[in-house]
Amino acid sequence: MTEGSFIKPRDRDAVIQSLRAGVVPRRGQHLIQVGRVQEVKALLADIGRVADGGSAIRLVIGDYGSGKTFFLNLVRSIALEKKIVTAHADLSPERRLHSTGGHARSLFAELMRNLSTRTKPDGGAMPSVIERFVTSAMEEASLQKSSPESVIHGRLQQLSEMVGGYDFAQVVAAYWRGHDTGNEVLKNDAIRWLRGEFTTRTDAKRALGVRTIIDDESFYDHLKLMALFTRLAGYAGLLVCLDEMVNLYKLASTQARTSNYEQILRILNDSLQGVACGVGFVLGGTPDFLSDPRRGLFSYGALQGRLAENSFAVDGRTDMTGPVVRLGSLQPEDLYLLLGKVRLVFAGGDSSRYLVPDDALRAFMEHCSKRIGEAYFRTPRTTIKEWVNLLAVMEQNPSVKWQDLVGAVHVAQESNPDLAPLESEQRPLDGTVPGSTTPGTSDDDLTAFKL
């Protein structure tokens, strides 16, 4: 091979299919990642702080199509390689940070369903985390020549001292009893409780002997408990990634927005003051969500003071130490590199198998520029989709000339659909955890990357 390295067919297909659908790939992000050096370094420092038992929070702010979703996925993949457990979810009308109708518990349940480790990067890692905790406790008991139960209770003592920690520890202990006696029902009930899937205290009492459940009020406290538990299980900590924060900005009720912003303030204070242990938060949103003085975070005075940017970071000067990370727009030269990387993915990492020459990249960009102007590289989702479509036709029709296809490419300028408020402020949930909630439309499913 003359360029790059062999790309696994699974990764190749995952990237191509995702780009063709206009969404961010869950696998193989490194194959199409371009630039973002300073931003990645800043988040790497945060990941290191979490791994050392500290805390961190970042608000990743960028215009529609600037690459927030891709950046969050990239940060998640880096964290997984650093032995950090990750949890991710998109906010929606049914999933919020604060609510009285089950919306916060729904968000917690979604986060726990998407709990991921390096060996289970696609979610569903809760049983693996608990099993690792139990296994490591059994190994420690063997070395100390003591009972596994005494070691487990000793470790869980740290959890019992935190808010909501006593019942959390009791549920983990119940899992151990199920593991020790072969009671699969008890193990499954413990996992359901830890995922926030119990909706009534009566059911929790009957199944596990605990008097509380994870609800809207205890959402954040149980995230901190889960972070400490992952460290007790041998991981480096927990990274929580929340995208589509613009759904809070879109809430019609001022009171509902304020309550959610107060929850963000609580998380921000704990993270900046080092109160939380081994937990990091990465929140993705648009500039309106951050700085709109009427509906955004800056409408809440305490948040505006904490999130205000460095007044000296102007005229090209940057400061990546603050909680806000702004993602700039893609530049034409960056899009050229991105198109080249997509071409390399199609070739399986072998440049000798390129479907089109370099001239095709330049001709394609010139065509897009004539169609929609600068928007073709500032919000490039449609541009990349059409490029993938062109390569797909070239791959399946070897006799076709690329010159004949470039002129037929239709590229439409995209608009941001996220600025309209929700029609209704409150949409109460029923007594069950939604299993098929439809997320809000992503504001940057296919993203831009900057060198």
C-alpha positions in Angstrom: 0.0 0.0 0.0 1.3 3.4 -0.9 -0.6 5.6 1.6 -2.2 5.1 5.0 -2.8 1.5 6.2 -5.2 -1.2 5.7 -8.8 -0.3 6.8 -10.9 -3.0 8.1 -14.0 -3.6 5.9 -16.2 -3.2 9.0 -14.8 0.3 9.7 -14.9 1.2 6.1 -18.5 0.3 5.7 -19.5 2.0 9.0 -17.9 5.2 7.9 -19.3 5.2 4.4 -22.8 4.2 5.4 -22.9 6.9 8.1 -21.6 9.6 5.8 -24.1 8.7 3.1 -26.9 8.9 5.6 -25.7 12.3 6.9 -24.8 11.1 10.4 -21.6 10.9 12.4 -20.0 7.5 12.3 -19.8 5.6 15.6 -16.8 3.7 14.4 -13.7 4.8 12.6 -13.9 8.5 13.4 -10.0 8.6 13.3 -10.2 7.8 9.6 -11.8 11.1 8.7 -10.7 13.3 11.6 -8.9 16.5 10.4 -7.2 19.1 12.7 -8.8 20.3 15.9 -5.4 20.0 17.5 -5.8 22.7 20.2 -9.3 21.6 21.1 -8.3 17.9 21.4 -5.3 18.8 23.6 -7.6 20.7 25.9 -10.0 17.8 26.2 -7.1 15.4 26.7 -6.1 17.5 29.7 -9.6 17.2 31.1 -9.6 13.4 30.6 -6.3 13.2 32.4 -7.7 15.3 35.3 -10.7 12.9 35.5 -8.4 9.9 35.5 -6.5 11.4 38.4 -9.7 11.5 40.5 -10.5 15.1 39.7 -13.4 16.6 37.7 -13.9 18.6 34.5 -16.6 20.3 32.5 -16.6 21.7 28.9 -19.2 23.3 26.8 -18.4 22.6 23.2 -20.0 25.5 21.3 -20.3 25.7 17.5 -22.5 26.9 14.7 -24.9 24.6 13.0 -22.7 22.1 11.1 -19.4 23.1 12.7 -18.7 19.6 14.0 -19.9 19.3 17.6 -21.3 15.8 17.3 -18.2 14.5 15.6 -16.0 16.2 18.2 -18.0 14.7 21.1 -17.7 11.2 19.6 -14.0 11.7 19.1 -13.5 12.8 22.7 -15.5 9.7 23.8 -13.3 7.4 21.8 -10.2 8.9 23.3 -11.6 8.6 26.8 -12.4 4.9 26.3 -8.7 4.3 25.3 -7.7 5.9 28.6 -9.8 3.3 30.6 -12.5 5.8 31.3 -16.2 4.7 31.2 -18.3 6.9 29.0 -22.0 7.6 29.0 -23.7 9.7 26.2 -27.1 10.8 25.3 -28.9 13.5 23.2 -31.3 15.8 25.0 -34.8 15.9 23.7 -38.3 17.1 24.8 -38.5 13.9 26.8 -34.9 14.0 28.2 -33.7 16.9 30.3 -31.4 17.7 33.2 -34.2 18.8 35.5 -37.9 17.9 35.5 -40.9 16.9 37.6 -42.4 14.6 35.0 -39.8 11.8 34.7 -37.7 13.6 32.0 -34.5 13.7 34.1 -34.9 10.0 35.0 -35.4 9.2 31.3 -32.1 11.0 30.5 -30.4 9.0 33.3 -31.8 5.8 31.9 -30.6 6.7 28.4 -27.1 7.5 29.7 -26.9 4.2 31.5 -28.1 2.2 28.5 -25.3 3.9 26.5 -22.7 3.2 29.2 -19.5 2.2 27.3 -16.1 0.8 28.0 -13.2 0.0 25.8 -14.3 -3.6 25.3 -18.0 -2.5 24.8 -17.8 0.8 23.0 -21.4 0.7 21.7 -23.1 0.8 25.1 -24.7 -1.8 27.3 -21.6 -2.0 29.6 -23.4 -1.8 32.9 -23.2 -5.6 33.6 -19.5 -5.6 32.6 -18.7 -2.8 35.1 -20.5 -4.6 37.9 -18.9 -7.9 37.1 -15.5 -6.3 37.1 -16.2 -4.8 40.5 -17.2 -8.2 41.9 -14.3 -10.0 40.2 -11.7 -7.6 41.5 -13.2 -7.9 45.0 -13.0 -11.6 44.9 -9.3 -11.4 43.8 -8.5 -9.0 46.7 -10.3 -11.4 49.1 -8.2 -14.3 47.8 -5.0 -12.4 48.4 -6.1 -11.2 51.9 -7.5 -14.7 52.7 -10.8 -13.1 53.7 -14.4 -13.4 52.4 -15.4 -11.7 49.2 -18.5 -10.3 51.0 -16.4 -8.5 53.6 -14.2 -7.0 50.9 -17.3 -5.8 48.9 -18.9 -4.2 51.9 -15.6 -2.5 52.8 -15.4 -1.0 49.3 -19.1 0.0 49.3 -18.6 1.9 52.5 -17.2 4.8 50.4 -20.4 5.0 48.5 -22.6 4.9 51.6 -21.2 8.2 52.8 -22.5 10.1 49.7 -26.0 11.4 49.0 -28.1 8.4 48.0 -25.1 6.2 48.5 -26.6 3.8 51.1 -29.2 2.4 48.8 -26.8 2.4 45.9 -24.4 0.3 47.9 -27.3 -2.0 49.0 -28.2 -2.7 45.3 -24.6 -3.5 44.4 -24.5 -5.9 47.4 -27.7 -7.5 46.2 -26.1 -8.1 42.8 -23.3 -9.8 44.6 -25.8 -12.0 46.4 -27.3 -12.9 43.1 -23.9 -13.7 41.7 -23.0 -15.8 44.7 -26.2 -17.8 44.7 -26.8 -17.9 41.0 -30.0 -15.8 41.3 -30.3 -14.2 37.8 -33.5 -12.5 38.7 -31.8 -10.6 41.6 -28.9 -9.7 39.4 -31.2 -8.3 36.7 -33.2 -6.4 39.2 -30.1 -4.8 40.5 -29.0 -3.8 37.0 -32.5 -2.4 36.3 -32.3 -0.2 39.5 -28.8 1.1 38.6 -30.0 2.0 35.2 -32.9 4.0 36.6 -35.6 1.7 35.2 -37.6 1.2 38.4 -40.5 3.7 38.4 -42.0 3.1 41.9 -40.5 2.6 45.3 -42.9 -0.2 46.0 -41.4 -2.3 43.2 -37.9 -1.5 44.3 -38.7 -2.5 47.9 -40.2 -5.7 46.8 -37.3 -6.7 44.5 -34.3 -5.4 46.3 -35.3 -4.3 49.8 -34.4 -0.6 49.2 -36.8 2.3 49.8 -35.6 4.7 47.1 -35.3 4.8 43.3 -33.4 6.9 40.9 -35.7 9.8 40.0 -35.7 13.3 38.7 -34.4 14.7 42.0 -31.5 12.3 42.4 -30.3 12.4 38.8 -27.0 14.2 39.3 -26.3 12.6 42.7 -26.4 9.2 41.1 -24.1 10.2 38.3 -21.5 11.1 40.9 -22.1 7.8 42.6 -21.7 5.9 39.3 -18.4 7.8 38.7 -17.1 6.7 42.1 -18.3 3.1 41.5 -16.5 2.9 38.2 -13.3 3.8 40.0 -13.9 1.2 42.6 -14.4 -1.3 39.7 -10.9 -0.5 38.4 -11.7 2.1 35.7 -10.3 5.6 35.6 -13.6 7.4 36.0 -16.7 8.5 34.1 -17.1 10.9 31.2 -20.7 12.1 30.5 -21.3 13.5 27.0 -24.6 15.4 26.4 -25.4 16.6 22.9 -28.3 18.7 21.6 -28.3 21.0 24.6 -30.2 23.4 22.3 -33.3 21.6 23.4 -33.1 23.4 26.7 -32.9 26.7 24.9 -36.0 25.8 22.9 -38.2 25.2 26.1 -41.2 27.6 26.0 -41.4 27.9 29.7 -39.0 30.3 31.4 -39.3 28.4 34.7 -38.4 25.1 33.0 -35.4 26.6 31.3 -34.3 28.2 34.6 -34.6 24.9 36.5 -32.4 23.2 33.9 -29.9 26.0 33.9 -29.7 25.7 37.7 -28.8 22.1 37.3 -26.0 23.1 34.9 -24.8 25.6 37.4 -24.7 22.9 40.1 -22.7 20.6 37.8 -20.4 23.5 36.8 -19.7 24.6 40.4 -18.9 21.0 41.5 -16.6 20.5 38.5 -14.7 23.7 38.8 -14.4 23.5 42.6 -13.2 19.9 42.5 -16.1 18.6 44.6 -17.0 15.8 42.3 -14.6 12.8 42.1 -13.5 11.1 38.8 -16.3 12.6 36.6 -16.2 14.8 33.6 -19.0 16.5 31.5 -18.9 17.5 27.9 -21.9 19.5 26.7 -22.6 20.3 23.0 -24.6 23.3 22.0 -25.0 26.2 19.6 -23.9 29.8 20.2 -27.6 30.8 20.8 -27.8 28.2 23.6 -24.8 29.8 25.2 -25.0 33.5 24.6 -28.6 34.5 23.9 -29.4 37.0 26.6 -33.1 36.2 26.7 -33.2 32.4 26.4 -29.6 31.1 26.5 -27.3 30.3 29.4 -26.3 33.9 29.6 -29.8 34.8 30.6 -29.0 33.2 34.0 -26.6 35.7 35.7 -24.6 33.2 37.7 -23.8 31.1 34.5 -22.9 34.2 32.5 -20.3 35.2 35.1 -18.8 31.7 35.1 -18.8 31.1 31.4 -17.7 34.6 30.2 -14.7 34.2 27.9 -11.2 35.7 28.5 -11.3 39.3 27.3 -7.7 39.0 26.2 -8.4 36.1 23.9 -9.2 38.2 20.8 -7.5 39.0 17.4 -6.6 35.3 16.8 -5.4 34.7 20.4 -7.0 31.6 22.0 -7.5 30.4 25.6 -8.4 26.8 26.0 -8.4 26.8 29.8 -11.9 28.1 30.3 -15.0 25.9 30.4 -16.2 27.0 26.9 -14.5 25.5 23.8 -15.7 27.2 20.5 -15.4 25.2 17.3 -14.7 27.3 14.3 -16.0 26.8 10.8 -14.3 24.5 8.3 -12.0 26.1 5.8 -11.8 25.2 2.1 -8.4 23.6 2.5 -9.7 21.5 5.3 -12.6 20.2 3.2 -10.1 19.2 0.5 -8.3 17.1 3.1 -11.6 15.6 4.3 -12.6 14.7 0.7 -9.3 13.0 0.3 -9.7 11.0 3.5 -13.2 9.8 2.4 -11.6 8.8 -0.9 -9.0 6.8 1.0 -11.6 5.1 3.1 -13.4 4.0 -0.1 -10.1 2.6 -1.3 -9.6 0.6 1.9 -6.5 2.5 2.8 -4.7 1.8 -0.5 -4.1 4.8 -2.6 -3.4 2.6 -5.7 -7.2 1.8 -5.6 -8.4 5.4 -5.8 -11.6 5.7 -7.7 -10.9 9.3 -8.8 -7.7 11.4 -9.2 -6.9 14.7 -7.3 -8.3 16.7 -10.2 -11.8 15.3 -9.3 -11.5 16.7 -5.8 -10.7 20.2 -7.1 -13.4 20.1 -9.7 -16.0 18.9 -7.2 -15.2 21.7 -4.8 -15.4 24.3 -7.6 -18.8 23.0 -8.6 -20.1 23.1 -5.0 -18.7 26.7 -4.6 -20.6 27.8 -7.7 -23.8 26.2 -6.5 -24.0 27.5 -2.9 -21.0 29.7 -2.3 -19.1 29.4 1.0 -21.8 27.3 2.6 -20.4 24.2 1.0 -17.5 24.2 3.5 -19.1 25.9 6.4 -22.0 23.4 6.7 -20.6 20.5 4.6 -23.1 17.7 5.4 -24.8 17.8 2.0 -21.4 18.3 0.3 -19.9 15.1 1.8 -23.1 13.1 1.2 -22.9 14.0 -2.5 -19.2 13.2 -2.6 -19.9 9.7 -1.1 -22.7 9.2 -3.6 -20.4 10.1 -6.5 -17.7 7.7 -5.3 -20.3 4.9 -4.8 -21.4 5.3 -8.5 -17.8 5.3 -9.6 -17.2 2.1 -7.6 -20.1 0.2 -9.1 -19.8 1.6 -12.6 -16.1 1.5 -13.6 -16.8 2.7 -17.1 -18.3 6.0 -16.0 -16.1 9.1 -16.2 -16.0 11.3 -13.1 -16.1 14.4 -15.3 -19.6 13.4 -16.4 -20.8 13.1 -12.8 -19.4 16.2 -11.2 -21.5 18.6 -13.2 -24.7 16.7 -12.2 -24.1 17.0 -8.5 -26.9 18.8 -6.7 -25.9 20.5 -3.5 -28.5 22.4 -1.5 -27.7 25.0 1.3 -28.8 23.8 4.7 -30.6 25.9 7.4 -30.6 25.5 11.1 -33.9 23.9 12.3 -33.1 24.3 16.0 -34.0 27.8 16.7 -37.8 27.4 16.9 -39.1 26.8 20.4 -41.0 23.7 21.3 -44.7 23.8 20.9 -45.3 22.6 24.4 -43.2 23.1 27.5 -44.1 20.0 29.4 -44.8 16.5 28.0 -45.4 14.2 31.0 -44.0 10.7 30.7 -45.9 7.6 31.7 -44.7 5.3 34.4 -42.3 3.4 32.2 -38.9 4.3 30.8 -39.3 5.2 27.1 -37.6 2.6 25.1 -38.0 4.2 21.7 -37.8 7.9 22.3 -37.2 9.8 19.1 -34.3 12.2 19.6 -34.4 15.7 18.3 -33.0 16.4 14.9 -29.2 16.6 15.2 -27.9 20.0 14.4 -24.6 18.7 13.0 -24.9 15.0 12.2 -22.2 15.3 9.5 -19.6 17.6 10.7 -16.7 19.9 9.7 -13.2 19.6 10.8 -10.5 22.3 11.0 -6.8 22.1 10.8 
